[in-house]
Amino acid sequence: MSVPSSGACRGRSRGSIAVVPVVLSALMVMATGCHRSEPGVGTEKRHTTSVEPGGPGMLLGAGDLGANWHGGDVRTELPPWPWEQNDCPAYQSSDYAAKSHRLAASERYYRPSDGSSLAHHVVETYEPGWAERNVDDVRRVLQRCASYLVQGARVSFEVVDPRYLGDAGILVRGRIGRDDRPATVTYVVILRRGETVSTVRVPELGSQAALDSIAAKAVARLG
């Protein structure tokens, strides 16, 4: 994907986020200093709850992020794989086979009351044996695309903890650095339980305890 200009952000349609990879969508928008509306993100609504793998019941509630967060609509169509990195020179989509073996997925965006950076949660269920391979694919992306340039911005990913929350998952720090503004930081938590993979992306919260609390709730949602 590309780094949008401020004008491009103002002109982007509400539905365009559906084709933008989860991880970089937030990083790039925050790096340009503009805000993009996400479809369905607003006041908290009631949603149909499902305990099926990959179902809405495995997604975080807005209250799980904190009192000042609002949740958008739950979407159950298959989203893009969260780790697509088409602007990374070392990335070849065909090298990552697991994403084509997804059976179901649900996703939701979350917005803080102050209108700042969004959070996102996607839960994916894979064919037998493919969830673990998906995590291996994520690790390869993080190695091959640890740092690269996109239109003057340095995108980088760092594995902060490969055995996060007592080996429950992987904690990754995503960063975009520019010469003309402070760096933007986003944290991504990858969790796997059986054939289900949960990916939570939140902006920098200023507190490790706050991040750990959200991640622990995502683990609990997996059952």
VMD Tcl script that draws the C-alpha trace (Angstrom):
set ca {
  {0.00 0.00 0.00}
  {1.04 3.64 -0.24}
  {1.26 6.54 2.17}
  {-1.71 8.83 1.38}
  {-1.43 12.59 1.19}
  {-3.63 14.79 3.37}
  {-5.83 15.51 0.39}
  {-6.16 11.81 -0.37}
  {-7.36 11.21 3.17}
  {-10.07 13.83 2.87}
  {-11.26 12.37 -0.41}
  {-11.20 8.68 0.49}
  {-14.57 6.93 0.54}
  {-15.91 5.39 3.72}
  {-15.76 1.87 2.30}
  {-12.14 2.02 1.15}
  {-10.72 0.60 4.38}
  {-12.08 -2.83 3.46}
  {-9.27 -3.35 0.97}
  {-6.43 -1.99 3.12}
  {-4.33 -4.42 5.21}
  {-5.15 -4.17 8.91}
  {-1.72 -3.50 10.34}
  {-0.49 -0.86 7.93}
  {-3.83 0.89 7.46}
  {-3.62 2.48 10.89}
  {0.12 3.06 10.79}
  {-0.03 4.88 7.47}
  {-3.02 7.05 8.33}
  {-1.51 8.11 11.63}
  {1.84 8.83 9.97}
  {0.26 11.31 7.55}
  {-1.43 13.20 10.37}
  {-4.99 12.91 8.97}
  {-8.03 11.05 10.23}
  {-9.99 8.59 8.14}
  {-13.51 7.51 9.03}
  {-14.03 3.77 9.39}
  {-17.30 2.17 8.30}
  {-19.68 1.56 11.17}
  {-17.52 3.07 13.91}
  {-19.73 5.06 16.25}
  {-21.69 4.56 19.42}
  {-21.81 1.13 21.01}
  {-24.51 -1.11 19.55}
  {-25.87 -4.53 20.34}
  {-24.48 -7.29 18.18}
  {-25.48 -10.87 17.58}
  {-23.18 -12.96 19.74}
  {-21.63 -16.16 18.47}
  {-19.33 -18.56 20.28}
  {-18.42 -20.26 17.02}
  {-14.71 -20.09 16.11}
  {-14.12 -16.90 14.17}
  {-17.55 -15.61 15.23}
  {-18.47 -12.20 16.66}
  {-18.49 -13.58 20.22}
  {-14.69 -13.83 20.06}
  {-14.25 -10.13 19.33}
  {-13.48 -7.64 22.07}
  {-16.29 -5.43 23.31}
  {-15.65 -1.69 23.30}
  {-15.64 -1.77 27.11}
  {-12.74 -4.22 27.02}
  {-10.55 -1.41 25.71}
  {-11.69 1.09 28.31}
  {-14.53 3.37 29.32}
  {-13.87 5.94 26.60}
  {-13.92 3.58 23.62}
  {-16.81 3.07 21.18}
  {-17.23 0.00 19.00}
  {-18.26 -0.13 15.37}
  {-20.35 -2.74 13.61}
  {-19.12 -6.32 13.54}
  {-18.30 -7.49 10.04}
  {-18.16 -11.18 9.21}
  {-16.98 -11.22 5.61}
  {-13.40 -12.40 5.14}
  {-11.13 -9.34 5.53}
  {-7.72 -9.06 3.87}
  {-5.00 -11.02 5.66}
  {-3.71 -8.66 8.39}
  {-0.07 -9.03 7.37}
  {-0.14 -8.16 3.68}
  {2.89 -5.92 3.04}
  {2.74 -5.17 -0.67}
  {5.04 -2.14 -0.38}
  {7.79 -4.20 1.27}
  {10.40 -5.11 -1.38}
  {11.02 -8.51 0.22}
  {7.32 -9.44 0.37}
  {5.80 -11.86 -2.13}
  {2.16 -12.66 -1.43}
  {2.46 -16.12 -2.96}
  {5.01 -17.10 -0.28}
  {2.27 -17.12 2.38}
  {-0.11 -20.00 1.77}
  {-2.01 -20.10 5.06}
  {-4.22 -17.09 4.31}
  {-5.96 -19.03 1.53}
  {-7.08 -21.64 4.08}
  {-9.28 -19.39 6.22}
  {-12.80 -20.67 6.87}
  {-14.35 -17.72 8.70}
  {-13.47 -14.35 10.17}
  {-15.00 -11.46 12.11}
  {-13.61 -7.97 12.56}
  {-14.43 -4.77 14.36}
  {-13.01 -1.26 14.66}
  {-12.97 0.82 17.85}
  {-12.66 4.59 18.32}
  {-11.73 6.53 21.45}
  {-13.97 9.40 22.53}
  {-11.31 11.98 21.69}
  {-11.39 10.94 18.03}
  {-7.74 9.87 17.95}
  {-6.26 6.66 16.55}
  {-8.48 3.64 15.97}
  {-8.05 0.13 17.33}
  {-8.95 -3.01 15.41}
  {-9.62 -6.68 16.18}
  {-9.92 -9.54 13.71}
  {-10.51 -13.21 14.56}
  {-9.85 -15.80 11.86}
  {-10.53 -19.53 11.80}
  {-8.45 -21.82 9.60}
  {-8.72 -25.27 8.13}
  {-7.22 -27.98 10.36}
  {-3.48 -27.51 10.75}
  {-3.36 -24.09 9.07}
  {-3.64 -21.73 12.05}
  {-0.18 -22.70 13.27}
  {1.15 -22.29 9.74}
  {-0.43 -18.86 9.64}
  {1.54 -17.83 12.72}
  {4.69 -19.11 10.99}
  {3.78 -16.94 7.98}
  {3.44 -13.93 10.26}
  {6.89 -14.59 11.70}
  {8.37 -14.71 8.19}
  {6.75 -11.40 7.28}
  {8.15 -9.81 10.43}
  {11.63 -11.03 9.50}
  {11.53 -10.12 5.80}
  {9.79 -6.77 6.29}
  {11.36 -5.72 9.57}
  {12.15 -2.31 8.07}
  {11.42 -0.68 4.71}
  {10.71 2.69 3.11}
  {7.34 3.80 1.73}
  {7.28 7.26 0.11}
  {9.73 8.75 2.56}
  {8.35 6.98 5.66}
  {10.31 4.23 7.40}
  {7.98 1.35 8.34}
  {9.38 -1.08 10.89}
  {8.20 -4.01 12.97}
  {9.84 -5.33 16.12}
  {8.91 -8.47 18.05}
  {8.75 -7.13 21.59}
  {7.87 -10.46 23.21}
  {7.73 -13.77 21.29}
  {6.11 -15.47 24.31}
  {3.73 -12.77 25.39}
  {1.43 -13.33 28.38}
  {3.05 -16.58 29.41}
  {3.45 -17.93 25.87}
  {-0.14 -17.07 24.92}
  {0.91 -15.06 21.89}
  {3.32 -12.64 20.22}
  {3.60 -8.92 20.92}
  {4.78 -6.73 18.03}
  {5.57 -3.03 17.89}
  {4.89 -1.30 14.58}
  {6.51 2.05 13.96}
  {6.48 4.70 11.24}
  {9.25 7.26 11.33}
  {9.43 10.49 9.34}
  {11.96 13.29 9.46}
  {9.31 15.99 9.78}
  {7.17 14.65 12.63}
  {7.28 12.37 15.69}
  {7.22 8.62 15.09}
  {3.89 6.81 15.21}
  {3.70 3.58 17.23}
  {1.09 0.84 17.15}
  {1.08 -2.46 19.05}
  {-0.16 -5.71 17.57}
  {-0.97 -8.84 19.59}
  {-1.18 -12.17 17.74}
  {-2.89 -14.99 19.65}
  {-3.67 -18.57 18.60}
  {-6.01 -21.07 20.20}
  {-6.45 -24.27 18.20}
  {-7.38 -23.29 14.66}
  {-8.37 -19.73 15.59}
  {-6.06 -16.73 15.35}
  {-6.85 -13.41 17.04}
  {-5.06 -10.23 15.96}
  {-5.53 -7.09 18.06}
  {-4.10 -3.76 16.96}
  {-4.12 -0.79 19.33}
  {-2.40 2.61 19.28}
  {0.26 3.33 21.86}
  {-1.60 3.56 25.18}
  {1.19 4.91 27.35}
  {0.87 2.02 29.78}
  {2.09 -1.55 29.54}
  {-0.58 -2.55 32.06}
  {-3.34 -1.19 29.81}
  {-2.01 -3.13 26.84}
  {-1.64 -6.30 28.90}
  {-5.22 -5.97 30.16}
  {-6.65 -5.71 26.64}
  {-4.55 -8.64 25.44}
  {-5.63 -10.78 28.39}
  {-9.28 -10.08 27.58}
  {-8.66 -11.11 23.98}
  {-7.17 -14.38 25.25}
  {-10.24 -14.96 27.42}
  {-12.51 -14.39 24.40}
  {-10.85 -17.31 22.67}
  {-12.17 -19.61 25.41}
}
mol new
graphics top color blue
foreach p $ca { graphics top sphere $p radius 0.5 }
foreach p [lrange $ca 0 end-1] q [lrange $ca 1 end] { graphics top cylinder $p $q radius 0.2 }
display resetview
